[in-house]
Amino acid sequence: MQNVCRLPFLNLKNLNDCRSKTIIPILPGGKKAILIFNIEIEGEIGKTRCQFSPFQTRTLWYNAIMNTTLKTFLILIGATVFFNFMFYFLSSNIEDFENLPLPPKKVERYKTDYPLIKVDAQSRDNWALLDFSTGNVVRMDDMEKDVNRLQKLDWDLAFQRTKIVTNGGVTNPKGNVQVKNLGQIEFNQVAQVPASRADFKKDDRGWGGSIVNKALVDWYIYRTRTHNVESKKDVYLIDTGDGFVKLKIINYYCERPESDCKSMMCTRDEAACLTLEYQFIPNDEQTFSPPPSQQPQTAQVTH
């Protein structure tokens, strides 16, 4: 078998050196390999013919592999020393970084000319009942069991975590509250009270017997990746019986904006403080007048 090969790692000094070098693959059956080399020595290319046994062939490959392994080993040793040095440097100076003052918290404010109210609905044991005409909130443990007290109170919407029910329908058959979801429109677009109440929804029994209002039940988006809640920012028109309310749920978290919770998990302890933007008008009015711009309201949350 004859081949022409370049063997830069042999470092031959003369044409006869190939006889003492080992080279090339082992042939099947233990046959000897006869090779021809192009070897450049002092500017002249000479050709020599060398013969190798299987033992010499194995020796050459062993030497070549060991040379490569040694270089790799030395590189790894050098990298290990470097990273250990950097780790030691950083750990020795960590106090300098820890003592640096944190940047001030960024305060985000939702500005509006309409009234804002924050309803604490964190409890799983009671409901927060809100009256839009006065802005008052009262608490009830079990609305279905304490019907007599429920019917005596002045309230429009009740909140418990993500649940929202109304003072009407199956929650309170003597109540008159009903709701219409207007979708994601500008708050200022709602200027007139509609003549018809055909699309307004009262509380009803949902799946499993729970009380739901179909206009309010899907007011939020549940993010499965972070297990957090985000308001859809829909605008609602509410007939309270003694007036009308236009409403938007601005934020679900107590001290964080919902935008924080899109990419990170906000704990349940931080949730269920609903910030509401609203405007109430009594029954004798049919138009939502523009609010006085000289008294803007703000909802403050911190990053």
Backbone as numpy.savetxt, mean C-alpha at the origin, in Angstrom:
# Nx Ny Nz CAx CAy CAz Cx Cy Cz
43.85 -37.55 -33.41 42.99 -36.36 -33.41 43.88 -35.13 -33.41
43.63 -34.20 -34.32 44.45 -33.00 -34.43 43.56 -31.77 -34.32
43.98 -30.77 -33.54 43.27 -29.49 -33.39 44.28 -28.37 -33.37
43.83 -27.18 -33.74 44.65 -25.97 -33.59 44.05 -25.17 -32.46
44.79 -24.89 -31.39 44.25 -24.28 -30.18 45.10 -23.11 -29.74
44.43 -22.14 -29.07 45.16 -21.06 -28.39 45.16 -21.38 -26.90
46.32 -21.37 -26.30 46.44 -21.75 -24.89 47.17 -20.66 -24.13
46.51 -19.52 -23.87 47.20 -18.40 -23.23 47.69 -18.71 -21.83
47.06 -19.68 -21.14 47.44 -19.94 -19.76 48.65 -20.87 -19.64
49.17 -21.40 -20.78 50.31 -22.30 -20.71 51.63 -21.56 -20.49
51.69 -20.29 -21.01 52.90 -19.48 -20.85 54.14 -20.21 -21.37
54.08 -20.68 -22.64 55.20 -21.40 -23.25 56.33 -20.44 -23.59
57.55 -20.85 -23.31 58.73 -20.02 -23.63 59.39 -20.43 -24.92
59.24 -21.67 -25.33 59.80 -22.11 -26.61 58.92 -23.22 -27.15
59.20 -23.60 -28.38 58.34 -24.55 -29.07 58.36 -25.93 -28.44
59.43 -26.24 -27.71 59.52 -27.58 -27.12 58.85 -27.69 -25.75
58.39 -26.51 -25.21 57.81 -26.54 -23.88 56.52 -27.33 -23.84
55.88 -27.47 -24.99 54.60 -28.17 -24.98 54.75 -29.62 -24.54
55.95 -30.17 -24.65 56.14 -31.57 -24.25 56.04 -31.75 -22.74
56.33 -30.67 -22.01 56.26 -30.78 -20.56 54.95 -30.22 -19.99
54.07 -29.71 -20.88 52.79 -29.16 -20.42 51.70 -30.21 -20.56
50.66 -30.02 -19.79 49.51 -30.93 -19.88 48.32 -30.18 -20.44
47.49 -30.86 -21.18 46.46 -30.14 -21.91 45.28 -31.01 -22.34
44.20 -30.39 -22.62 43.08 -30.73 -23.47 42.24 -31.91 -22.96
41.03 -32.12 -23.47 40.13 -33.14 -22.93 40.65 -34.55 -23.05
40.10 -35.42 -22.18 40.46 -36.84 -22.22 39.67 -37.49 -23.35
40.34 -38.29 -24.15 39.66 -38.99 -25.25 39.01 -40.26 -24.74
37.91 -40.67 -25.37 37.25 -41.91 -24.94 38.19 -43.10 -25.03
38.07 -44.03 -24.12 38.86 -45.25 -24.14 40.29 -45.07 -23.70
40.65 -43.92 -23.16 42.00 -43.69 -22.67 43.02 -43.46 -23.76
42.58 -43.11 -24.97 43.53 -42.86 -26.05 44.30 -41.59 -25.81
45.50 -41.53 -26.41 46.32 -40.33 -26.29 45.82 -39.26 -27.24
46.01 -37.97 -26.84 45.58 -36.85 -27.67 46.80 -36.24 -28.36
46.71 -36.10 -29.67 47.78 -35.45 -30.43 47.25 -34.11 -30.91
47.89 -33.01 -30.51 47.40 -31.68 -30.82 48.47 -30.87 -31.52
48.01 -29.89 -32.26 48.92 -28.95 -32.92 48.63 -27.57 -32.37
49.67 -26.82 -31.94 49.51 -25.50 -31.36 50.11 -24.44 -32.27
49.44 -23.27 -32.35 50.06 -22.07 -32.91 50.66 -21.30 -31.74
51.96 -21.19 -31.69 52.62 -20.55 -30.57 53.47 -19.39 -31.08
53.21 -18.20 -30.53 53.96 -17.02 -30.96 55.07 -16.76 -29.95
56.33 -16.84 -30.44 57.48 -16.60 -29.58 58.38 -15.56 -30.25
58.53 -14.41 -29.54 59.40 -13.32 -30.02 58.99 -12.89 -31.43
57.67 -12.74 -31.64 57.20 -12.22 -32.91 57.06 -13.24 -34.01
57.55 -14.47 -33.81 57.43 -15.48 -34.84 56.46 -16.56 -34.40
55.65 -17.00 -35.34 54.69 -18.05 -35.05 55.27 -19.38 -35.46
55.44 -20.26 -34.52 55.93 -21.59 -34.82 54.84 -22.61 -34.57
54.95 -23.73 -35.20 53.95 -24.77 -35.04 54.63 -26.01 -34.50
54.06 -26.59 -33.47 54.63 -27.79 -32.91 53.55 -28.82 -32.68
53.96 -30.06 -32.67 53.02 -31.18 -32.50 53.37 -31.87 -31.18
52.36 -31.99 -30.31 52.60 -32.56 -28.99 51.66 -33.73 -28.74
52.12 -34.65 -27.95 51.34 -35.84 -27.62 51.16 -35.91 -26.11
49.87 -36.16 -25.65 49.57 -36.18 -24.22 48.81 -37.43 -23.87
49.08 -37.91 -22.69 48.34 -39.07 -22.18 47.10 -38.59 -21.44
46.12 -39.47 -21.18 44.94 -39.07 -20.39 45.30 -38.51 -19.03
46.31 -39.04 -18.38 46.71 -38.53 -17.06 47.17 -37.09 -17.15
47.99 -36.78 -18.19 48.47 -35.41 -18.36 47.31 -34.47 -18.68
46.32 -34.97 -19.43 45.16 -34.14 -19.77 44.38 -33.75 -18.53
44.17 -34.74 -17.65 43.44 -34.45 -16.42 44.21 -33.44 -15.56
45.51 -33.57 -15.54 46.33 -32.67 -14.73 46.20 -31.23 -15.20
46.16 -31.01 -16.52 46.05 -29.66 -17.05 44.73 -29.01 -16.62
43.64 -29.74 -16.78 42.33 -29.17 -16.40 42.27 -28.88 -14.90
42.89 -29.74 -14.11 42.94 -29.50 -12.66 43.68 -28.20 -12.35
44.85 -28.01 -13.02 45.64 -26.79 -12.79 44.87 -25.54 -13.22
44.19 -25.65 -14.38 43.45 -24.48 -14.88 42.32 -24.10 -13.93
41.57 -25.11 -13.45 40.45 -24.85 -12.54 40.95 -24.28 -11.22
42.06 -24.82 -10.71 42.58 -24.33 -9.44 43.03 -22.89 -9.53
43.63 -22.52 -10.69 44.04 -21.13 -10.87 42.83 -20.19 -10.80
41.72 -20.57 -11.47 40.50 -19.75 -11.46 39.88 -19.71 -10.07
39.84 -20.85 -9.39 39.25 -20.91 -8.04 40.02 -20.04 -7.06
41.33 -20.01 -7.18 42.13 -19.19 -6.28 41.80 -17.71 -6.46
41.66 -17.28 -7.71 41.32 -15.87 -7.94 39.95 -15.53 -7.35
38.98 -16.42 -7.58 37.63 -16.19 -7.04 37.66 -16.13 -5.52
38.43 -17.02 -4.91 38.53 -17.06 -3.45 39.11 -15.76 -2.91
40.16 -15.27 -3.58 40.78 -14.02 -3.13 39.82 -12.84 -3.25
39.01 -12.82 -4.33 38.02 -11.75 -4.51 36.99 -11.79 -3.39
36.51 -13.00 -3.05 35.52 -13.13 -1.98 36.08 -12.71 -0.63
37.35 -13.06 -0.38 37.99 -12.64 0.87 38.05 -11.12 0.95
38.41 -10.47 -0.17 38.50 -9.02 -0.19 37.14 -8.37 0.03
36.10 -8.92 -0.62 34.75 -8.36 -0.45 34.26 -8.53 0.98
34.56 -9.67 1.60 34.16 -9.91 2.99 34.81 -8.91 3.94
36.10 -8.67 3.73 36.81 -7.70 4.57 36.21 -6.31 4.41
35.88 -5.92 3.17 35.32 -4.58 2.90 33.97 -4.41 3.59
33.07 -5.38 3.42 31.72 -5.25 4.00 31.77 -5.29 5.53
32.68 -6.07 6.09 32.82 -6.08 7.54 33.30 -4.75 8.07
34.21 -4.12 7.31 34.70 -2.80 7.70 33.57 -1.77 7.66
32.75 -1.80 6.59 31.66 -0.85 6.46 30.62 -1.07 7.56
30.32 -2.32 7.87 29.36 -2.62 8.93 29.86 -2.09 10.28
31.14 -2.30 10.55 31.73 -1.81 11.79 31.68 -0.29 11.86
31.96 0.37 10.73 31.94 1.83 10.70 30.53 2.36 10.97
29.54 1.76 10.30 28.16 2.24 10.47 27.65 1.97 11.88
27.95 0.77 12.42 27.47 0.45 13.77 28.14 1.33 14.81
29.39 1.72 14.57 30.11 2.57 15.53 29.58 4.00 15.52
28.96 4.41 14.39 28.51 5.79 14.27 26.99 5.91 14.26
26.28 4.81 14.64 24.82 4.83 14.56 24.22 5.88 15.49
24.89 6.15 16.63 24.37 7.14 17.57 24.32 8.52 16.93
25.29 8.80 16.05 25.29 10.10 15.38 24.03 10.26 14.53
23.61 9.16 13.87 22.43 9.23 13.03 21.15 9.27 13.89
21.15 8.51 15.00 19.96 8.47 15.85 19.71 9.81 16.52
20.76 10.57 16.78 20.61 11.83 17.48 20.18 12.97 16.57
20.13 12.72 15.27 19.67 13.76 14.36 18.18 13.98 14.57
17.70 15.22 14.64 16.27 15.47 14.87 15.44 15.03 13.66
14.25 14.46 13.93 13.34 14.07 12.87 12.73 15.30 12.23
12.41 15.24 10.95 11.75 16.39 10.31 10.37 16.61 10.93
9.89 17.82 10.97 8.57 18.08 11.56 7.47 17.37 10.77
6.42 16.96 11.49 5.31 16.28 10.84 4.64 17.22 9.83
4.32 16.64 8.69 3.62 17.41 7.66 2.14 17.42 7.98
1.58 18.59 8.10 0.17 18.73 8.44 -0.63 18.96 7.17
-1.62 18.11 6.96 -2.48 18.23 5.79 -3.85 18.71 6.24
-4.37 19.72 5.58 -5.67 20.26 5.95 -6.60 20.21 4.75
-7.79 19.68 5.01 -8.85 19.71 4.00 -9.66 20.98 4.25
-9.62 21.89 3.32 -10.28 23.17 3.51 -11.62 23.19 2.78
-12.61 23.71 3.46 -13.94 23.83 2.88 -14.68 24.97 3.56
-15.62 25.55 2.86 -16.46 26.59 3.44 -17.68 26.00 4.14
-17.86 24.69 4.01 -18.99 24.03 4.64 -18.61 23.50 6.02
-19.59 23.23 6.87 -19.29 22.69 8.20 -18.64 21.31 8.12
-17.75 21.02 9.06 -17.13 19.71 9.21 -17.41 19.19 10.61
-17.62 17.90 10.72 -17.80 17.28 12.02 -17.09 15.94 12.01
-16.42 15.59 13.12 -15.75 14.30 13.25 -16.54 13.44 14.22
-16.96 12.25 13.75 -17.76 11.34 14.56 -16.87 10.18 15.01
-16.76 10.00 16.32 -15.98 8.90 16.87 -16.84 7.64 16.86
-16.54 6.73 15.90 -17.30 5.49 15.77 -16.41 4.28 16.05
-15.42 4.45 16.92 -14.44 3.39 17.15 -14.99 2.21 17.94
-15.99 2.44 18.78 -16.50 1.38 19.64 -17.22 0.31 18.83
-17.00 -0.95 19.21 -17.75 -2.06 18.63 -18.96 -2.43 19.50
-19.11 -1.74 20.65 -20.17 -2.08 21.59 -21.33 -1.10 21.56
-21.10 0.10 21.01 -22.21 1.06 20.95 -22.18 1.83 19.64
-23.26 2.56 19.42 -23.43 3.34 18.20 -23.34 4.83 18.54
-22.81 5.61 17.56 -22.80 7.07 17.67 -23.91 7.62 16.81
-24.93 8.26 17.43 -26.10 8.77 16.74 -25.94 10.27 16.54
-25.97 10.71 15.28 -25.70 12.10 14.93 -26.97 12.81 14.47
-27.17 14.00 15.01 -28.27 14.88 14.58 -27.65 16.04 13.80
-27.93 16.12 12.49 -27.30 17.15 11.65 -27.81 18.56 11.96
-29.02 18.68 12.44 -29.59 20.01 12.70 -28.89 20.70 13.86
-28.35 19.91 14.82 -27.67 20.49 15.98 -26.18 20.13 16.04
-25.77 19.07 15.35 -24.40 18.60 15.43 -24.13 17.75 16.65
-25.18 17.41 17.41 -25.01 16.62 18.64 -24.87 15.13 18.32
-24.07 14.43 19.16 -23.88 12.99 19.04 -24.23 12.35 20.38
-25.06 11.31 20.35 -25.39 10.55 21.55 -25.02 9.10 21.32
-24.91 8.32 22.42 -24.46 6.93 22.34 -25.59 5.98 22.73
-25.62 4.84 22.02 -26.56 3.78 22.36 -25.86 2.44 22.22
-26.13 1.54 23.17 -25.48 0.23 23.14 -26.10 -0.70 22.10
-27.41 -0.90 22.18 -28.09 -1.83 21.27 -29.38 -1.19 20.79
-29.38 -0.69 19.57 -30.53 0.04 19.07 -31.74 -0.87 18.86
-31.51 -2.13 18.52 -32.63 -3.03 18.26 -33.34 -3.44 19.54
-32.62 -3.48 20.65 -33.23 -3.87 21.92 -33.87 -2.69 22.64
-33.24 -1.52 22.55 -33.74 -0.34 23.26 -34.50 0.56 22.29
-35.59 0.02 21.74 -36.35 0.73 20.71 -37.04 1.97 21.27
-37.53 1.88 22.49 -38.24 3.03 23.07 -37.34 4.25 23.17
-36.14 4.06 23.67 -35.21 5.19 23.78 -34.81 5.68 22.39
-34.61 4.74 21.48 -34.21 5.10 20.12 -35.23 6.04 19.47
-36.50 5.76 19.67 -37.55 6.54 19.03 -37.74 7.90 19.68
-37.26 8.08 20.91 -37.39 9.36 21.59 -36.26 10.33 21.25
-35.14 9.79 20.80 -33.97 10.64 20.51 -34.10 11.34 19.17
-33.45 12.51 19.08 -33.37 13.24 17.81 -32.04 12.87 17.14
-32.10 12.14 16.04 -30.89 11.73 15.34 -31.23 11.41 13.89
-30.20 11.41 13.04 -30.40 11.16 11.61 -29.63 9.93 11.12
-28.31 9.89 11.41 -27.48 8.75 11.03 -26.80 8.19 12.27
-26.59 6.87 12.27 -25.87 6.20 13.36 -24.64 5.51 12.77
-23.50 5.59 13.50 -22.22 5.08 13.01 -21.64 4.08 14.01
-21.10 2.99 13.49 -20.32 2.02 14.28 -19.28 1.40 13.36
-18.01 1.81 13.56 -16.93 1.40 12.66 -17.29 1.78 11.21
-17.40 0.83 10.32 -17.76 1.14 8.92 -19.27 1.10 8.68
-20.04 0.71 9.69 -21.49 0.59 9.52 -22.17 1.96 9.66
-23.13 2.22 8.77 -23.94 3.44 8.85 -25.39 3.06 8.61
-26.26 3.42 9.55 -27.70 3.19 9.39 -28.41 4.52 9.61
-29.73 4.54 9.27 -30.50 5.77 9.34 -31.66 5.65 10.33
-32.18 6.78 10.67 -33.36 6.84 11.55 -34.62 6.67 10.69
-34.78 5.46 10.18 -35.93 5.17 9.33 -35.90 3.72 8.89
-36.93 3.28 8.20 -36.98 1.91 7.72 -37.05 0.92 8.87
-36.39 -0.23 8.75 -36.46 -1.27 9.78 -35.71 -0.87 11.05
-34.77 0.07 10.96 -34.07 0.53 12.17 -35.04 1.23 13.12
-35.85 2.10 12.56 -36.87 2.79 13.34 -38.05 3.07 12.42
-39.07 2.20 12.46 -40.23 2.39 11.57 -40.93 3.73 11.75
-40.75 4.39 12.91 -41.36 5.69 13.12 -40.49 6.84 12.61
-39.27 6.53 12.19 -38.38 7.57 11.66 -38.64 7.85 10.19
-38.18 8.99 9.73 -38.46 9.44 8.35 -37.22 9.60 7.48
-36.05 9.23 8.01 -34.80 9.50 7.27 -34.67 8.53 6.10
-34.30 9.09 4.94 -34.02 8.31 3.74 -32.90 8.99 2.96
-32.16 8.21 2.17 -30.90 8.69 1.59 -30.85 8.37 0.10
-30.22 9.28 -0.64 -29.94 9.06 -2.06 -28.46 9.27 -2.31
-27.81 8.33 -3.00 -26.39 8.45 -3.35 -26.29 9.15 -4.71
-25.66 10.31 -4.72 -25.51 11.09 -5.95 -24.22 10.78 -6.69
-23.37 9.93 -6.11 -22.12 9.56 -6.77 -21.01 10.57 -6.52
-19.95 10.46 -7.31 -18.76 11.30 -7.12 -18.90 12.59 -7.93
-19.63 13.51 -7.35 -19.83 14.81 -7.97 -19.26 15.88 -7.04
-19.14 17.10 -7.57 -18.67 18.21 -6.74 -19.73 18.57 -5.71
-19.28 18.87 -4.51 -20.21 19.18 -3.43 -21.10 20.36 -3.79
-20.53 21.35 -4.47 -21.29 22.56 -4.83 -22.34 22.30 -5.90
-22.26 21.16 -6.58 -23.23 20.87 -7.63 -24.63 20.60 -7.08
-24.69 20.20 -5.83 -26.00 19.94 -5.21 -26.56 21.26 -4.72
-27.46 21.85 -5.48 -27.99 23.17 -5.15 -29.47 23.16 -4.82
-30.21 22.18 -5.36 -31.66 22.15 -5.18 -32.11 20.84 -4.54
-33.17 20.91 -3.79 -33.80 19.72 -3.25 -34.70 19.13 -4.33
-34.56 17.85 -4.66 -35.38 17.26 -5.72 -36.85 17.17 -5.32
-37.70 17.27 -6.31 -39.14 17.20 -6.04 -39.59 15.78 -5.72
-38.93 14.79 -6.31 -39.31 13.40 -6.10 -38.39 12.72 -5.11
-38.92 11.76 -4.34 -38.12 10.96 -3.41 -38.06 9.50 -3.89
-38.30 9.27 -5.16 -38.41 7.90 -5.67 -37.13 7.10 -5.51
-35.98 7.75 -5.64 -34.70 7.04 -5.59 -34.07 7.04 -4.19
-34.76 7.56 -3.21 -34.24 7.58 -1.85 -34.42 6.22 -1.19
-33.45 5.81 -0.36 -33.46 4.49 0.25 -33.63 4.58 1.76
-34.46 3.66 2.29 -34.59 3.51 3.74 -33.89 2.23 4.17
-33.65 2.10 5.46 -32.97 0.91 5.99 -33.81 -0.34 5.75
-33.11 -1.43 5.47 -33.78 -2.70 5.19 -32.91 -3.83 5.74
-33.42 -5.04 5.68 -32.66 -6.21 6.10 -31.79 -6.70 4.95
-30.51 -6.89 5.25 -29.59 -7.40 4.25 -29.32 -8.88 4.44
-28.24 -9.35 3.85 -27.86 -10.76 3.93 -27.55 -11.12 5.37
-28.11 -12.22 5.84 -27.88 -12.66 7.21 -28.72 -11.93 8.23
-29.64 -11.08 7.78 -30.52 -10.37 8.71 -29.98 -9.07 9.23
-28.79 -8.66 8.80 -28.22 -7.39 9.27 -28.96 -6.22 8.64
-28.92 -5.08 9.34 -29.59 -3.87 8.85 -28.64 -3.10 7.94
-29.11 -2.75 6.75 -28.29 -1.98 5.80 -29.16 -0.93 5.12
-28.50 0.10 4.65 -29.14 1.08 3.77 -28.40 1.01 2.44
-29.09 0.64 1.38 -28.44 0.38 0.10 -27.75 1.61 -0.49
-28.14 2.79 -0.06 -27.48 4.00 -0.55 -26.16 4.25 0.16
-26.01 3.68 1.38 -24.82 3.97 2.21 -23.90 2.78 2.39
-24.37 1.55 2.13 -23.63 0.36 2.52 -22.27 0.26 1.84
-22.14 0.78 0.62 -20.86 0.68 -0.09 -20.17 2.04 -0.18
-20.17 2.78 0.93 -19.58 4.13 0.93 -18.06 4.12 0.86
-17.44 2.95 1.08 -15.97 2.88 1.18 -15.41 1.79 0.27
-14.09 1.88 0.07 -13.30 0.85 -0.62 -12.47 0.13 0.43
-12.52 -1.20 0.41 -11.68 -1.98 1.31 -10.47 -2.48 0.55
-9.28 -2.07 0.97 -8.05 -2.44 0.28 -7.50 -3.74 0.89
-7.56 -4.81 0.10 -7.16 -6.14 0.61 -5.68 -6.23 0.89
-4.85 -5.46 0.18 -3.40 -5.55 0.39 -2.99 -4.99 1.74
-3.58 -3.85 2.12 -3.22 -3.22 3.39 -4.32 -3.36 4.44
-5.47 -3.94 4.07 -6.61 -4.13 4.98 -7.07 -2.79 5.57
-7.12 -1.77 4.73 -7.55 -0.45 5.17 -8.77 0.01 4.39
-9.39 1.05 4.92 -10.65 1.56 4.39 -10.43 2.96 3.81
-11.02 3.20 2.66 -10.91 4.51 2.02 -12.28 4.94 1.51
-12.70 6.12 1.85 -13.99 6.63 1.40 -13.99 6.84 -0.12
-15.11 6.50 -0.75 -15.26 6.74 -2.19 -15.49 8.22 -2.50
-15.73 9.01 -1.46 -16.00 10.45 -1.60 -17.27 10.72 -2.39
-18.25 9.82 -2.28 -19.55 10.08 -2.90 -20.27 11.19 -2.13
-21.19 11.85 -2.82 -22.03 12.87 -2.19 -23.43 12.27 -2.00
-23.98 12.48 -0.81 -25.28 11.92 -0.46 -26.26 13.05 -0.17
-27.51 12.84 -0.56 -28.59 13.75 -0.21 -29.50 13.02 0.76
-29.74 13.62 1.93 -30.48 12.97 3.01 -31.74 13.77 3.33
-32.86 13.09 3.28 -34.13 13.67 3.74 -34.30 13.25 5.19
-34.17 14.20 6.11 -34.23 13.87 7.54 -35.65 13.96 8.11
-36.60 14.38 7.33 -37.97 14.56 7.83 -38.22 15.99 8.26
-37.23 16.62 8.87 -37.38 18.02 9.26 -36.44 18.92 8.47
-35.81 18.37 7.45 -34.91 19.15 6.62 -34.15 18.25 5.65
-33.14 18.84 5.01 -32.33 18.10 4.05 -30.85 18.33 4.34
-30.06 17.29 4.08 -28.62 17.35 4.30 -27.92 16.86 3.04
-26.91 17.61 2.61 -25.98 17.04 1.62 -24.71 16.70 2.37
-24.13 15.52 2.06 -23.08 14.94 2.90 -21.99 14.31 2.04
-20.75 14.46 2.51 -19.60 13.74 1.93 -18.72 13.24 3.08
-18.32 11.97 3.01 -17.40 11.41 4.01 -15.98 11.66 3.53
-15.25 12.49 4.26 -13.93 12.95 3.84 -12.83 11.99 4.23
-12.88 11.48 5.47 -11.76 10.68 5.98 -12.28 9.69 7.01
-11.62 8.51 7.09 -12.05 7.46 8.01 -11.12 7.34 9.22
-9.93 7.92 9.15 -8.93 7.70 10.20 -8.83 8.89 11.13
-8.46 8.60 12.37 -8.51 9.61 13.42 -7.45 10.70 13.25
-6.19 10.30 13.00 -5.09 11.26 12.91 -4.29 11.12 11.63
-4.75 10.30 10.71 -4.03 10.09 9.45 -4.95 10.40 8.28
-4.36 10.88 7.18 -5.16 10.95 5.95 -5.28 9.56 5.33
-6.36 9.33 4.63 -6.55 8.02 3.99 -5.44 7.72 2.99
-4.83 8.75 2.41 -3.77 8.54 1.43 -2.58 7.81 2.04
-2.35 7.98 3.37 -1.26 7.26 4.05 -1.51 5.76 4.03
-2.77 5.38 4.10 -3.12 3.98 4.29 -3.28 3.22 2.98
-2.99 3.87 1.86 -3.03 3.16 0.58 -1.84 2.24 0.42
-0.69 2.65 0.98 0.53 1.89 0.79 1.08 1.27 2.06
0.46 1.54 3.20 0.91 0.97 4.46 -0.31 0.63 5.30
-0.12 -0.27 6.24 -1.24 -0.69 7.08 -1.43 0.28 8.23
-2.64 0.87 8.31 -3.00 1.71 9.44 -3.75 0.83 10.44
-3.41 0.93 11.70 -3.96 0.03 12.70 -5.44 0.35 12.95
-6.13 -0.64 13.52 -7.55 -0.45 13.83 -7.76 0.60 14.90
-6.77 0.79 15.78 -6.88 1.82 16.81 -6.90 3.22 16.22
-6.37 3.35 14.99 -6.34 4.66 14.34 -7.58 4.90 13.48
-8.46 3.92 13.39 -9.57 3.97 12.44 -10.89 4.34 13.11
-11.88 4.63 12.26 -13.29 4.84 12.64 -13.54 6.16 13.36
-12.82 7.22 12.95 -13.18 8.59 13.33 -13.55 9.30 12.02
-14.81 9.25 11.67 -15.23 9.71 10.35 -15.35 11.23 10.32
-14.65 11.86 9.38 -14.77 13.30 9.17 -15.81 13.54 8.08
-16.85 14.31 8.41 -17.97 14.53 7.51 -18.05 16.00 7.11
-18.23 16.23 5.81 -18.54 17.56 5.29 -20.04 17.57 4.98
-20.75 18.59 5.45 -22.20 18.55 5.27 -22.78 19.96 5.22
-24.03 20.02 4.79 -24.82 21.25 4.87 -26.27 20.87 5.14
-26.84 21.47 6.15 -28.24 21.20 6.53 -29.10 22.41 6.21
-30.30 22.16 5.64 -31.30 23.21 5.45 -32.63 22.70 5.98
-33.42 23.55 6.60 -34.72 23.12 7.13 -35.73 22.88 6.01
-36.87 22.34 6.41 -37.90 21.95 5.43 -38.45 23.12 4.63
-38.43 24.31 5.22 -39.03 25.45 4.52 -38.10 26.04 3.47
-36.92 25.43 3.30 -35.99 25.87 2.25 -35.81 24.76 1.22
-35.64 25.14 -0.04 -35.48 24.18 -1.11 -34.13 24.33 -1.82
-33.33 25.29 -1.39 -32.06 25.59 -2.05 -30.92 25.55 -1.03
-29.84 24.91 -1.42 -28.62 24.93 -0.62 -27.84 26.19 -0.98
-27.89 27.18 -0.12 -27.20 28.44 -0.39 -25.71 28.27 -0.26
-24.92 29.00 -1.03 -23.47 28.94 -0.86 -23.08 29.38 0.55
-22.14 28.69 1.17 -21.75 29.05 2.54 -20.95 30.33 2.56
-20.91 31.02 3.68 -20.08 32.24 3.78 -18.60 31.89 3.67
-17.91 32.44 2.68 -16.52 32.10 2.40 -15.55 32.68 3.43
-16.03 33.63 4.23 -15.13 34.25 5.20 -14.88 33.38 6.41
-15.57 32.24 6.54 -15.35 31.35 7.67 -15.06 29.93 7.19
-13.92 29.72 6.56 -13.60 28.38 6.08 -13.35 27.41 7.22
-13.75 26.16 7.01 -13.53 25.09 7.98 -12.34 24.24 7.52
-11.60 23.66 8.47 -10.48 22.81 8.12 -10.53 21.53 8.94
-10.17 20.45 8.30 -9.98 19.17 8.99 -8.50 18.88 9.01
-7.91 18.76 10.20 -6.46 18.59 10.32 -6.10 17.15 10.55
-5.18 16.65 9.75 -4.60 15.33 9.94 -3.10 15.46 9.78
-2.35 14.55 10.37 -0.89 14.62 10.32 -0.31 13.40 9.68
0.83 13.57 8.99 1.58 12.47 8.39 2.55 11.93 9.43
